């Protein structure tokens, strides 16, 4: 821990907590940016384009990385004896799987749309 002028006592658990919040904020910003890109395609026509399938896949990987970072946070919390809640959440893992399934739905939808566009 760090003691500054005897008034503020910052321990290792505070650093682990801040790291957890930085990771969460980073994943959140990335997810919001991808969702905004997906919403932009709604204004220009059909959302079933290959790029949206790729965006959903990237979104799924980022959510999985964010959830997996909880393991690292948990290890750091054990090393520094920090009181930080870093358990994996089952609902979040189900949501990650749902995002990957949605990615494949959009990939198939884009293929069907391309096939329909080629049909006279």
C-alpha positions as CSV (number, residue, x, y, z in Angstrom):
1,X,0.0,0.0,0.0
2,X,0.9,3.6,-0.4
3,X,0.5,6.1,2.5
4,X,0.4,9.8,1.4
5,X,0.8,12.4,4.2
6,X,-0.7,10.0,6.7
7,X,-4.2,10.9,5.5
8,X,-4.8,8.7,2.5
9,X,-4.1,5.0,2.7
10,X,-4.2,3.3,-0.7
11,X,-3.9,-0.5,-0.7
12,X,-3.3,-3.0,-3.3
13,X,-7.0,-3.9,-3.2
14,X,-7.8,-0.3,-4.4
15,X,-5.4,-0.8,-7.4
16,X,-7.1,-4.1,-8.3
17,X,-10.5,-2.5,-8.0
18,X,-9.4,0.4,-10.3
19,X,-8.0,-2.1,-12.8
20,X,-11.3,-3.9,-12.8
21,X,-13.2,-0.7,-13.5
22,X,-10.8,0.3,-16.3
23,X,-11.3,-3.0,-18.1
24,X,-15.0,-2.8,-17.7
25,X,-15.1,0.8,-19.1
26,X,-12.9,-0.2,-22.0
27,X,-15.1,-3.2,-22.9
28,X,-18.2,-1.0,-22.5
29,X,-16.9,1.7,-24.8
30,X,-15.9,-0.9,-27.4
31,X,-19.4,-2.6,-27.3
32,X,-21.2,0.8,-27.6
33,X,-19.1,1.8,-30.6
34,X,-19.8,-1.5,-32.4
35,X,-23.6,-1.2,-31.6
36,X,-23.6,2.3,-33.0
37,X,-22.0,1.1,-36.2
38,X,-24.7,-1.6,-36.4
39,X,-27.4,1.0,-35.9
40,X,-26.0,3.2,-38.7
41,X,-26.6,0.4,-41.2
42,X,-30.3,0.5,-40.2
43,X,-30.6,4.0,-41.6
44,X,-29.1,3.0,-44.9
45,X,-31.3,0.0,-45.6
46,X,-31.0,-3.6,-44.5
47,X,-29.0,-4.5,-41.4
48,X,-28.2,-7.9,-42.9
49,X,-24.8,-7.1,-44.3
50,X,-21.6,-9.1,-43.8
51,X,-20.0,-6.2,-41.9
52,X,-22.7,-6.4,-39.2
53,X,-22.0,-10.1,-38.8
54,X,-18.3,-9.3,-38.3
55,X,-19.2,-6.5,-35.8
56,X,-21.4,-8.9,-33.8
57,X,-18.5,-11.4,-33.8
58,X,-16.1,-8.7,-32.6
59,X,-18.6,-7.7,-30.0
60,X,-18.8,-11.3,-28.7
61,X,-15.1,-11.6,-28.5
62,X,-14.8,-8.4,-26.6
63,X,-17.5,-9.5,-24.1
64,X,-15.7,-12.8,-23.7
65,X,-12.4,-11.1,-23.1
66,X,-14.0,-8.8,-20.6
67,X,-15.6,-11.7,-18.8
68,X,-12.3,-13.7,-19.0
69,X,-10.5,-10.7,-17.5
70,X,-12.4,-11.5,-14.3
71,X,-10.2,-14.5,-13.9
72,X,-7.1,-12.3,-13.9
73,X,-8.7,-9.9,-11.5
74,X,-9.6,-12.8,-9.2
75,X,-6.0,-14.0,-9.3
76,X,-4.7,-10.5,-8.5
77,X,-7.2,-10.2,-5.7
78,X,-5.9,-13.4,-4.2
79,X,-2.3,-12.4,-4.6
80,X,-2.8,-9.0,-2.9
81,X,-5.5,-10.2,-0.5
82,X,-8.0,-7.7,-2.0
83,X,-11.7,-7.8,-1.3
84,X,-12.8,-7.5,-4.9
85,X,-15.8,-9.4,-6.4
86,X,-14.4,-10.9,-9.6
87,X,-16.6,-14.0,-10.0
88,X,-17.7,-15.2,-13.4
89,X,-21.3,-14.6,-14.2
90,X,-23.3,-17.3,-15.8
91,X,-25.9,-15.0,-17.3
92,X,-23.1,-13.0,-19.0
93,X,-21.6,-16.1,-20.5
94,X,-25.0,-17.1,-21.9
95,X,-25.3,-13.5,-23.3
96,X,-21.9,-14.0,-25.0
97,X,-23.0,-17.2,-26.6
98,X,-26.2,-15.4,-27.7
99,X,-24.1,-12.7,-29.4
100,X,-22.1,-15.3,-31.3
101,X,-25.3,-17.0,-32.4
102,X,-26.7,-13.6,-33.5
103,X,-23.5,-13.1,-35.5
104,X,-24.1,-16.3,-37.4
105,X,-27.7,-15.3,-38.0
106,X,-26.6,-12.0,-39.5
107,X,-24.0,-13.8,-41.6
108,X,-26.6,-16.2,-43.0
109,X,-29.0,-13.2,-43.4
110,X,-26.4,-11.3,-45.4
111,X,-25.8,-14.4,-47.6
112,X,-29.6,-14.7,-48.3
113,X,-29.8,-11.0,-49.0
114,X,-26.9,-11.2,-51.5
115,X,-28.6,-14.2,-53.2
116,X,-31.9,-12.3,-53.4
117,X,-30.2,-9.2,-54.8
118,X,-28.8,-11.4,-57.6
119,X,-32.2,-12.9,-58.4
120,X,-34.0,-11.1,-61.2
